[in-house]
Amino acid sequence: EGLPPATRAPRAAISPEQREARRFNRYDRDKDEGISREEYLASRRKAYAKLDLNNDGKLSFEEYAAATARKFRLADRNGDGRLARPEFETTAVKRKAPAPACKCVERED
């Protein structure tokens, strides 16, 4: 009593088998228990389409590097065309911290 009901299992509680089953289900769009080549490549096609800014089916270097160029432009706070150390530090990939292991304690009622 007094504790909110659990709405989702902690990440640590998901087994590798469950994680792989979820990954399979994300790819198996038509739910036929098999992943076709098209289903397997769909995420890559989507990512490619986002990069192909002029929709010509080809990636120029400028299109390929657009996200990186944007990241540089945003990091270059003073607009001098160079990244000083503090500006460069803002470009580091932000990694998610691993989910903490559940430190559950059984309650005695």
VENSUL-V903839 format. One record per pair of residues at least 24 apart in sequence whose ideal C-beta (glycine too) atoms are under 10 Angstrom apart, sorted by sequence separation. I is the first residue (numbers start at 1). J is the second residue. If there is no record, write none. Layout:
<<I/J> <I/J>>
This chain:
<<14/99> <12/98> <13/99> <11/98> <12/99> <11/99> <12/100> <13/101> <10/99> <11/100> <12/101> <13/102> <10/100> <11/101> <12/102> <10/101> <11/102> <12/103> <13/104> <10/102> <12/104> <9/102> <10/103> <10/104> <3/107> <1/107> <1/109>>
